[in-house]
Amino acid sequence: MVNHVPEAPASKSGDWAFLGAESGSVADRLYLSAAEEWNRAINSRFVNELLDDTLPDNVLVSYLIQDFKFFNQGIMDHAIALAPREETKEMLRKQSKFFADEEAPYFTDFLKVYHVTDEQYEHAPQTPANKEYCDYLAEVVNGTWEELITALCCMEWLYLAWAKRTVDAGVVQQVPAHKGWVDLHEGELFRAWTGRLIALVNEYASVDGPEAEVFRRIVHLERRFFEDAYDLA
Ligand SMILES: Cc1ncc(CN)c(N)n1
């Protein structure tokens, strides 16, 4: 039996008040400014199939190879360097350690279980969206703290938003790799991390500043990143 996970409804102001994006806050307004494409990303075919356990293995492999390449870019190191307060640097360092301890082993175990060789991994070309995303982030990390924290917040928040669909529906994936990917992006720890990023966006970003364009561009790239998984599978 397939446990179907319904699509997320259209975004509305205050959806994420429970994580600090209260109605009218900077984070809430940025979220609403990208609502249409955000919704398409979190309800994309890739996410739907992953949550319903109907995703073909070759698509999952293609996506996770891309995502491991994306993960290895070192964006957290740049955020730590740019963070204006020591307590923020410390929070980011702790999260970076969490990624190294929890997310990196997910990738390496996955590649082993799905028989992806080092050679296959190394030789897989980056998809156009991943290449564009990595190039864009290379620009963002050389920009301002305000832009970088907006980019980081947006990408993590969007991941929590798609994973939350399955928690809301009470569906647990039966394919271990699907469940593992959901578990990394939904739960107390990931919510707390996203909430801390939302608080930083509320504190530092501006809806009238360049951060607004950063937020929308990240949502756009995230949507395309999911779509590209099918092209190289
Ligand atoms: C492309 C992308 N964006 C965000 C995430 C969540 N860390 C991710 N794993 N991959």
The ligand as an SDF file (V2000), in Angstrom:
LIG
                    3D

 10 10  0  0  0  0  0  0  0  0999 V2000
   20.4940   21.7960   -2.6070 C   0  0  0  0  0  0  0  0  0  0  0  0
   20.2680   21.6480   -1.1210 C   0  0  0  0  0  0  0  0  0  0  0  0
   19.7300   22.6710   -0.4300 N   0  0  0  0  0  0  0  0  0  0  0  0
   19.5140   22.5120    0.9090 C   0  0  0  0  0  0  0  0  0  0  0  0
   19.8430   21.3800    1.5600 C   0  0  0  0  0  0  0  0  0  0  0  0
   19.5820   21.2160    3.0270 C   0  0  0  0  0  0  0  0  0  0  0  0
   20.7350   21.2540    3.8000 N   0  0  0  0  0  0  0  0  0  0  0  0
   20.4110   20.3760    0.8130 C   0  0  0  0  0  0  0  0  0  0  0  0
   20.7820   19.1890    1.3690 N   0  0  0  0  0  0  0  0  0  0  0  0
   20.6250   20.4950   -0.5440 N   0  0  0  0  0  0  0  0  0  0  0  0
  1  2  1  0
  2  3  1  0
  2 10  2  0
  3  4  2  0
  4  5  1  0
  5  6  1  0
  5  8  2  0
  6  7  1  0
  8  9  1  0
  8 10  1  0
M  END
$$$$
